[in-house]
Amino acid sequence: MNSNNDSSLHNESIISQFTKQAIPFTQLSEHSNQYGLNTLMYQILMIICKNIESHNLLRNIS
């Protein structure tokens, strides 16, 4: 019976530690929707700039 109690306490301790660590982790900017949106917008802008640059280079060749 004592080992069952120890197991329960151990499980509660694990859950408590995970909860304490997980809450701040979710608040990091890398894990926010805004960070994802900023990253996506940056990638889109880079693609647009490369396409404009490519288009200008082709136009200068002709």
C-alpha positions in Angstrom: 0.0 0.0 0.0 2.9 2.3 0.7 4.3 1.9 -2.8 1.0 2.8 -4.3 1.0 6.0 -2.3 4.6 6.7 -3.3 3.7 6.2 -6.9 0.8 8.6 -6.6 3.0 11.2 -5.1 5.6 10.7 -7.7 3.0 11.1 -10.5 1.7 14.3 -8.9 5.2 15.6 -8.6 5.9 14.9 -12.3 2.6 16.6 -13.4 3.4 19.6 -11.1 6.9 20.1 -12.6 5.7 19.7 -16.1 2.9 22.3 -15.5 5.4 24.8 -14.0 7.8 24.4 -17.0 5.2 24.2 -19.7 3.4 27.5 -18.9 6.4 29.8 -19.4 7.4 27.7 -22.5 4.2 28.5 -24.2 4.7 32.2 -23.6 8.0 32.4 -25.5 7.8 34.4 -28.7 9.0 31.4 -30.8 5.8 29.6 -29.8 3.3 32.4 -30.4 1.1 32.9 -33.4 2.6 36.3 -34.0 6.1 34.8 -34.4 4.7 32.3 -36.9 3.0 35.1 -38.8 6.1 37.3 -38.8 8.2 34.4 -40.1 5.7 33.6 -42.9 5.5 37.3 -43.9 9.3 37.5 -44.0 9.5 34.4 -46.2 6.8 35.8 -48.6 8.6 39.1 -48.9 11.9 37.3 -49.7 10.2 35.3 -52.5 8.7 38.5 -53.9 12.1 40.3 -53.8 13.8 37.4 -55.5 11.1 37.4 -58.2 11.4 41.2 -58.7 15.2 40.9 -58.9 15.0 38.0 -61.3 12.5 39.9 -63.5 14.8 43.0 -63.5 17.8 40.9 -64.4 16.0 39.3 -67.3 14.7 42.7 -68.6 18.3 44.1 -68.5 19.6 41.2 -70.6 17.1 41.7 -73.5 
